[in-house]
Structures are given as structure tokens and as C-alpha cells.
Amino acid sequence: MLHVVFLAALVGCTGKKEPNAAPGDDAGAKPAPQGEVHIPKPSGPPFRDYADFKKGDASKKKMKGKQGCLPRGRYKLQVPGSDTSVIMVVTGDGGPRTLVVALHGGSGDAKTILDQTRWDGMAEVAGNMAVVVPHAAKMGDYGERWNTGKWDEGEKSEMIDASSLRDDVAYLDELVRYVSGDVCAERVLAAGFSNGGQMAQRWLCQGSEPDGAITAAGTLLVDPGTCKTARPIRGYIGTKDKLYTEPPLEGSSQPNAVESIEAWAKINQCNDAEPKVTKNGDESCKTWKGCTKTTSLCIVDGFPHGWPAPWSSKKKVPTNATASGWEWFEAQ
């Protein structure tokens, strides 16, 4: 099992892009202990068109790898009927694979979330993984954002007709069904930051495809009573992030990031005992007891709105939400 102690950088709600980080440029981060896994910022060949694989038997035979699974590589695609783009990075020689769906923050994009979290680098380290990075649909004057369910509350709700928004729960379910057979996916992990973290929690609650979620600065903005089943979740939040103590929409009754994971503890039928707390440097992780599915919240002291990591431009920290989150999911 991978052992990690450093944290990966989060995508901001504003979509502000953190600078690209190349191997060796993590200045200011604490050096990794000997034997610790380092997540590189990968580069690779141009993206291949996934539609070439979907065309017919001849193309499939040419492109398929071991066990009839889509071979390792970088692909671009669109879900039929959708006008937003998706990129996919596939590692390993065959199945079974874990399918990671990485959701960017508000006004962000695929490049931003990968620069900040390095899920594509994690795929290279872990192997046998397919990282799918979809793009949110345009939401009026707000830019590209996920339909998280918060648009019906607060003073700004009148600016958006919620009935006109894309059903992103249905969209993400369809995306997984579109690629999972070809990549030989065995399980599905939702990973998101900020607006993408909100969407990951809504999808985990109401969708049919995800098996667990890792979120940073994410909140649960839909009625917990709509959640279909218990599912494992791990949240990350910094104490300098306003979502640590405040709702995402000012003046609303929405939960903050801490309250959202506490809501998941109830969804996952955890008992009333105080959660177990483990500390590692500036990070304190709470794990609830007696749950039907593991429920965990990691609080990073002094960290702002972001995905904590040694390469983060917000604040370099030794915790790594990508690698430690992956280790947590592997244990489920």
C-alpha cells in the first residue's frame, strides 16, 4: 500500500490556475522521507481521439490492449449528446482498473485540476487507473460550474433558472457508463475541489455510479434525505478557508465543509461516539466509528482555499490529499 505524508494542491472556486510545477520545483516543501512516494507532474504524447476506438471492430482490435481493455494512453472524448469536453489518462496494461473522475472548481478546467491535484501523476505511480476529467457546462454569468444544487437558495438564486441547468448527476453517471466497460473499470472514485467537491458530494449522494469520494473544500448542498445509500467519503479543509466555518453562499442556511462531513456521518449511520482523531504535523484527521461506510475529515491548520500539496502556490504543506486520499480509498 502506498505510504504518503504530503498534500496535493486544490483548485480554487475562482478557477485561478496555479503555475505548472515540474519535478524538482517544489521549493519550500518539506523533503519527503526516504521511501515516500513522489507524485510527478507527467507529460505525454498528444491526446488520441476516443471516438476512433468507438467506431467499429477494426479500430477496437487495433487499439485494445491486454484483456480487451483500452490500452494505456491519453484520450479526448465527448459523451454523446453533450457539448462539453472530457480528457482521460489511462495507465496499466489491462484491467481491472479504478476509474477516478476528477471535478474542477468553479470557472476551472481539466488542465487546472490536473495541475493542482496531479491525479494523472498518481495514476502513473499507482498503475491500472483511468483518470477522467470532464468539463462543467456554462452557467450564465458564473462561467463553467457544476450544478451542485445550491442555486435555488440565497439572494443570487434569482439570477439563475435552476430548471435550465444541466442535470450533472445524470451527466456524470452517463460518462462513467460510456467509458467504464472499455477501460475495464472495477470501481469509481469521485474527486473534486470547491465547486467540484460540492458536485462530488451531490453525485455520491444521488448518483448510481460512484463508489466513494475524496473532496477538498466541498460541501453537501442537497437534502441528505435524497442520498440513496451509504458510501465512503473523505473530506479535506483548511482552517484558513472560509468554508471551514461559513456556508458557501453568504446568508444561506447551507452547511460548511465540516458540517457537510458530519452530515455524511449520519448518512453512513456512524454511532454517536466522538470520532477518532489522528494528528500528523499540521493535519488532524477525524474518523467516525461504527459507520456502515468509512467517514473521515482531515483539517489542515493554516491552509487556505485549495487542495493542499507540496507544490501548491497557496501554501506548501506536507499533507497530500491526492496520495493520502488514494491510500484511504485503497483501504476501503
MOGIBEL-V905811 format. One line per field, one symbol per residue. burial: b if it has 16 or more other C-alpha atoms within 10 Angstrom, else e. A space follows every 10 residues. Layout:
# MOGIBEL-V905811
burial=???
This chain:
# MOGIBEL-V905811
burial=eeebbbbbbb bbbebebbee beeeebeebe eeeeeebebb bbeeeeeeeb eebeeeeeeb eebbbeebbb bbbbbbbbbe eeeebbbbbb bbbbbbbbbb bbbbbbbbbb ebbbbbbbbb bbbbbbbbbb bbbbbbbbbe eeebbbbbbb beeeeeeeee ebeebbebbe bbebbbeebb ebbbbeebbb bbbbbbbbbb bbbbbbbbbb bbbbbbbbbb bbebeebeeb bbbbbbbbee bbbbebbbbe eeebbbbbbb bbbbbbbbbb eeeebeeeee eebbbbbbbb bbbbbbbbbb bebbbbbbbb bbbbbbbbbb bbbbbbbbbe ee
